[in-house]
Amino acid sequence: MTRQEIFDKISKMLSVRFDVAVDQIKDETSFQNDLHADSIDMVEFELELEDDFGAEIPDEEAIKIQTVGAAVDYILSQQQ
């Protein structure tokens, strides 16, 4: 998948999960500050990422993923 395809898929996931318009989601969108995700939201989102992309996200990596762009980049790096 290209970076844009990953971004689009993650944006759709976030749109449903956090009830926000897809066009409001940008690379710099912060899960906590912009989407108001709590720790449970983040764990559920990470599990969804793992299921949808077939990438395992270790806890030490998961805490580094603070923005949509960071999530996209992580998934992209796991597919190479």
OpenMM code with the backbone's topology and positions (N, CA, C; nanometers):
from openmm import Vec3, app, unit

residues = "MET THR ARG GLN GLU ILE PHE ASP LYS ILE SER LYS MET LEU SER VAL ARG PHE ASP VAL ALA VAL ASP GLN ILE LYS ASP GLU THR SER PHE GLN ASN ASP LEU HIS ALA ASP SER ILE ASP MET VAL GLU PHE GLU LEU GLU LEU GLU ASP ASP PHE GLY ALA GLU ILE PRO ASP GLU GLU ALA ILE LYS ILE GLN THR VAL GLY ALA ALA VAL ASP TYR ILE LEU SER GLN GLN GLN".split()
positions = [
    Vec3(0.0848, -0.1194, 0.0000),
    Vec3(0.0000, 0.0000, 0.0000),
    Vec3(0.0885, 0.1247, 0.0000),
    Vec3(0.0370, 0.2277, -0.0623),
    Vec3(0.1094, 0.3544, -0.0604),
    Vec3(0.0788, 0.4270, 0.0713),
    Vec3(0.1580, 0.5302, 0.0988),
    Vec3(0.1353, 0.6087, 0.2195),
    Vec3(-0.0052, 0.6701, 0.2161),
    Vec3(-0.0467, 0.7187, 0.0995),
    Vec3(-0.1786, 0.7807, 0.0873),
    Vec3(-0.2907, 0.6798, 0.1115),
    Vec3(-0.2752, 0.5582, 0.0626),
    Vec3(-0.3768, 0.4552, 0.0847),
    Vec3(-0.3880, 0.4211, 0.2331),
    Vec3(-0.2734, 0.4125, 0.3009),
    Vec3(-0.2728, 0.3854, 0.4447),
    Vec3(-0.3391, 0.5008, 0.5190),
    Vec3(-0.3013, 0.6242, 0.4825),
    Vec3(-0.3600, 0.7425, 0.5455),
    Vec3(-0.5121, 0.7431, 0.5278),
    Vec3(-0.5582, 0.7158, 0.4063),
    Vec3(-0.7020, 0.7168, 0.3793),
    Vec3(-0.7752, 0.6120, 0.4629),
    Vec3(-0.7178, 0.4933, 0.4726),
    Vec3(-0.7806, 0.3855, 0.5495),
    Vec3(-0.7855, 0.4213, 0.6989),
    Vec3(-0.6748, 0.4737, 0.7513),
    Vec3(-0.6707, 0.5135, 0.8925),
    Vec3(-0.7677, 0.6285, 0.9178),
    Vec3(-0.7750, 0.7233, 0.8251),
    Vec3(-0.8677, 0.8365, 0.8405),
    Vec3(-1.0116, 0.7883, 0.8501),
    Vec3(-1.0482, 0.6913, 0.7673),
    Vec3(-1.1841, 0.6371, 0.7720),
    Vec3(-1.2097, 0.5665, 0.9045),
    Vec3(-1.1099, 0.4912, 0.9528),
    Vec3(-1.1231, 0.4239, 1.0818),
    Vec3(-1.1467, 0.5260, 1.1928),
    Vec3(-1.0667, 0.6321, 1.1921),
    Vec3(-1.0762, 0.7344, 1.2964),
    Vec3(-1.2074, 0.8112, 1.2863),
    Vec3(-1.2532, 0.8350, 1.1649),
    Vec3(-1.3782, 0.9061, 1.1438),
    Vec3(-1.4939, 0.8331, 1.2119),
    Vec3(-1.4970, 0.7025, 1.1950),
    Vec3(-1.6024, 0.6213, 1.2564),
    Vec3(-1.5845, 0.6153, 1.4081),
    Vec3(-1.4623, 0.5870, 1.4516),
    Vec3(-1.4354, 0.5674, 1.5941),
    Vec3(-1.4566, 0.6948, 1.6763),
    Vec3(-1.4159, 0.8098, 1.6216),
    Vec3(-1.4204, 0.9341, 1.6996),
    Vec3(-1.5249, 1.0333, 1.6491),
    Vec3(-1.6092, 0.9898, 1.5546),
    Vec3(-1.7174, 1.0730, 1.5027),
    Vec3(-1.6667, 1.2100, 1.4571),
    Vec3(-1.5694, 1.2065, 1.3677),
    Vec3(-1.5127, 1.3292, 1.3112),
    Vec3(-1.5101, 1.3129, 1.1596),
    Vec3(-1.5273, 1.4234, 1.0880),
    Vec3(-1.5271, 1.4185, 0.9418),
    Vec3(-1.3893, 1.3781, 0.8903),
    Vec3(-1.3869, 1.2949, 0.7879),
    Vec3(-1.2606, 1.2470, 0.7308),
    Vec3(-1.1726, 1.3639, 0.6878),
    Vec3(-1.2328, 1.4680, 0.6305),
    Vec3(-1.1520, 1.5809, 0.5815),
    Vec3(-1.0936, 1.6656, 0.6944),
    Vec3(-1.1313, 1.6383, 0.8170),
    Vec3(-1.0737, 1.7088, 0.9323),
    Vec3(-0.9471, 1.6390, 0.9840),
    Vec3(-0.9206, 1.5202, 0.9356),
    Vec3(-0.8066, 1.4412, 0.9829),
    Vec3(-0.6859, 1.4689, 0.8947),
    Vec3(-0.5791, 1.5118, 0.9568),
    Vec3(-0.4547, 1.5472, 0.8882),
    Vec3(-0.3398, 1.4662, 0.9491),
    Vec3(-0.2234, 1.4713, 0.8867),
    Vec3(-0.1052, 1.4038, 0.9411),
    Vec3(-0.0758, 1.4493, 1.0835),
    Vec3(-0.0919, 1.5780, 1.1073),
    Vec3(-0.0557, 1.6344, 1.2377),
    Vec3(-0.1656, 1.6218, 1.3430),
    Vec3(-0.2777, 1.5611, 1.3080),
    Vec3(-0.3868, 1.5416, 1.4041),
    Vec3(-0.3385, 1.4563, 1.5208),
    Vec3(-0.3517, 1.5121, 1.6401),
    Vec3(-0.3105, 1.4430, 1.7624),
    Vec3(-0.4265, 1.3603, 1.8158),
    Vec3(-0.3966, 1.2356, 1.8518),
    Vec3(-0.5017, 1.1498, 1.9058),
    Vec3(-0.5583, 1.2076, 2.0350),
    Vec3(-0.4717, 1.2538, 2.1233),
    Vec3(-0.5185, 1.3045, 2.2525),
    Vec3(-0.5729, 1.4464, 2.2428),
    Vec3(-0.4982, 1.5359, 2.1815),
    Vec3(-0.5373, 1.6766, 2.1806),
    Vec3(-0.6510, 1.7083, 2.0847),
    Vec3(-0.6507, 1.6464, 1.9671),
    Vec3(-0.7512, 1.6796, 1.8662),
    Vec3(-0.8708, 1.5842, 1.8671),
    Vec3(-0.8449, 1.4555, 1.8897),
    Vec3(-0.9532, 1.3569, 1.8872),
    Vec3(-1.0014, 1.3202, 2.0275),
    Vec3(-0.9312, 1.3713, 2.1291),
    Vec3(-0.9673, 1.3494, 2.2692),
    Vec3(-0.9730, 1.2009, 2.3052),
    Vec3(-0.8772, 1.1258, 2.2508),
    Vec3(-0.8689, 0.9818, 2.2783),
    Vec3(-0.8086, 0.9599, 2.4171),
    Vec3(-0.8686, 0.8683, 2.4914),
    Vec3(-0.8098, 0.8298, 2.6196),
    Vec3(-0.7302, 0.7009, 2.5987),
    Vec3(-0.6750, 0.6481, 2.7046),
    Vec3(-0.5882, 0.5303, 2.6916),
    Vec3(-0.6648, 0.4085, 2.6389),
    Vec3(-0.7882, 0.3937, 2.6770),
    Vec3(-0.8679, 0.2810, 2.6278),
    Vec3(-0.8946, 0.2970, 2.4780),
    Vec3(-0.9281, 0.4196, 2.4364),
    Vec3(-0.9476, 0.4462, 2.2938),
    Vec3(-0.8229, 0.4087, 2.2146),
    Vec3(-0.7076, 0.4428, 2.2691),
    Vec3(-0.5822, 0.4173, 2.1978),
    Vec3(-0.5530, 0.2674, 2.1876),
    Vec3(-0.5769, 0.1944, 2.2933),
    Vec3(-0.5547, 0.0500, 2.2891),
    Vec3(-0.6482, -0.0134, 2.1856),
    Vec3(-0.7741, 0.0267, 2.1855),
    Vec3(-0.8698, -0.0271, 2.0886),
    Vec3(-0.8295, 0.0088, 1.9458),
    Vec3(-0.7824, 0.1323, 1.9256),
    Vec3(-0.7391, 0.1757, 1.7931),
    Vec3(-0.6163, 0.0969, 1.7481),
    Vec3(-0.5219, 0.0760, 1.8379),
    Vec3(-0.4015, -0.0004, 1.8046),
    Vec3(-0.4371, -0.1443, 1.7670),
    Vec3(-0.5309, -0.2034, 1.8386),
    Vec3(-0.5755, -0.3390, 1.8044),
    Vec3(-0.6409, -0.3416, 1.6667),
    Vec3(-0.7172, -0.2398, 1.6363),
    Vec3(-0.7809, -0.2299, 1.5050),
    Vec3(-0.6752, -0.2147, 1.3952),
    Vec3(-0.5726, -0.1340, 1.4218),
    Vec3(-0.4625, -0.1198, 1.3257),
    Vec3(-0.3947, -0.2541, 1.3011),
    Vec3(-0.3683, -0.3258, 1.4097),
    Vec3(-0.3025, -0.4564, 1.3973),
    Vec3(-0.3878, -0.5516, 1.3130),
    Vec3(-0.5171, -0.5529, 1.3384),
    Vec3(-0.6070, -0.6413, 1.2637),
    Vec3(-0.6160, -0.6017, 1.1166),
    Vec3(-0.6340, -0.4729, 1.0908),
    Vec3(-0.6562, -0.4264, 0.9537),
    Vec3(-0.5302, -0.4292, 0.8672),
    Vec3(-0.4146, -0.4094, 0.9295),
    Vec3(-0.2910, -0.4007, 0.8514),
    Vec3(-0.1972, -0.5187, 0.8729),
    Vec3(-0.2311, -0.6084, 0.9651),
    Vec3(-0.1466, -0.7238, 0.9897),
    Vec3(-0.0105, -0.6887, 1.0461),
    Vec3(-0.0034, -0.5788, 1.1190),
    Vec3(0.1228, -0.5337, 1.1783),
    Vec3(0.1101, -0.5387, 1.3302),
    Vec3(0.2074, -0.5978, 1.3945),
    Vec3(0.2060, -0.6003, 1.5401),
    Vec3(0.2713, -0.4720, 1.5919),
    Vec3(0.2088, -0.4103, 1.6901),
    Vec3(0.2605, -0.2856, 1.7461),
    Vec3(0.3002, -0.3107, 1.8912),
    Vec3(0.4307, -0.3263, 1.9169),
    Vec3(0.4757, -0.3464, 2.0548),
    Vec3(0.4425, -0.2230, 2.1406),
    Vec3(0.4214, -0.2447, 2.2694),
    Vec3(0.3850, -0.1353, 2.3600),
    Vec3(0.4834, -0.0190, 2.3542),
    Vec3(0.6129, -0.0497, 2.3438),
    Vec3(0.7137, 0.0579, 2.3422),
    Vec3(0.7045, 0.1416, 2.2148),
    Vec3(0.6513, 0.0847, 2.1087),
    Vec3(0.6287, 0.1608, 1.9861),
    Vec3(0.4952, 0.2343, 1.9922),
    Vec3(0.3951, 0.1712, 2.0495),
    Vec3(0.2614, 0.2293, 2.0570),
    Vec3(0.2615, 0.3634, 2.1303),
    Vec3(0.3406, 0.3751, 2.2355),
    Vec3(0.3414, 0.5016, 2.3109),
    Vec3(0.4047, 0.6154, 2.2308),
    Vec3(0.4817, 0.5829, 2.1271),
    Vec3(0.5434, 0.6853, 2.0417),
    Vec3(0.4463, 0.7381, 1.9367),
    Vec3(0.3385, 0.6652, 1.9133),
    Vec3(0.2426, 0.7040, 1.8094),
    Vec3(0.1428, 0.8022, 1.8694),
    Vec3(0.1690, 0.9309, 1.8465),
    Vec3(0.0867, 1.0364, 1.9046),
    Vec3(0.0007, 1.1095, 1.8021),
    Vec3(0.0353, 1.0942, 1.6735),
    Vec3(-0.0383, 1.1632, 1.5679),
    Vec3(-0.0785, 1.0644, 1.4585),
    Vec3(-0.1697, 1.1079, 1.3744),
    Vec3(-0.2125, 1.0255, 1.2628),
    Vec3(-0.0936, 0.9958, 1.1716),
    Vec3(-0.0122, 1.0965, 1.1439),
    Vec3(0.1046, 1.0771, 1.0585),
    Vec3(0.2006, 0.9737, 1.1145),
    Vec3(0.2186, 0.9728, 1.2459),
    Vec3(0.3066, 0.8744, 1.3092),
    Vec3(0.2495, 0.7334, 1.2931),
    Vec3(0.1186, 0.7201, 1.3026),
    Vec3(0.0546, 0.5893, 1.2831),
    Vec3(0.0730, 0.5423, 1.1393),
    Vec3(0.0521, 0.6330, 1.0445),
    Vec3(0.0687, 0.5995, 0.9030),
    Vec3(0.2128, 0.5569, 0.8759),
    Vec3(0.3084, 0.6343, 0.9260),
    Vec3(0.4499, 0.6031, 0.9043),
    Vec3(0.4879, 0.4693, 0.9658),
    Vec3(0.4340, 0.4394, 1.0829),
    Vec3(0.4649, 0.3111, 1.1474),
    Vec3(0.4126, 0.1950, 1.0624),
    Vec3(0.2879, 0.2044, 1.0186),
    Vec3(0.2290, 0.0980, 0.9360),
    Vec3(0.3085, 0.0838, 0.8063),
    Vec3(0.3439, 0.1936, 0.7465),
    Vec3(0.4221, 0.1915, 0.6222),
    Vec3(0.5546, 0.1218, 0.6449),
    Vec3(0.6215, 0.1517, 0.7549),
    Vec3(0.7520, 0.0908, 0.7835),
    Vec3(0.7412, -0.0604, 0.8059),
    Vec3(0.6266, -0.1054, 0.8541),
    Vec3(0.6077, -0.2479, 0.8798),
    Vec3(0.5744, -0.3259, 0.7522),
    Vec3(0.5350, -0.2550, 0.6488),
    Vec3(0.4982, -0.3211, 0.5240),
    Vec3(0.6148, -0.3327, 0.4264),
    Vec3(0.7250, -0.2716, 0.4583),
    Vec3(0.8399, -0.2745, 0.3670),
    Vec3(0.9284, -0.3935, 0.3914),
] * unit.nanometer
topology = app.Topology()
chain = topology.addChain("A")
for resn in residues:
    res = topology.addResidue(resn, chain)
    for name in ("N", "CA", "C"):
        topology.addAtom(name, app.Element.getBySymbol(name[0]), res)
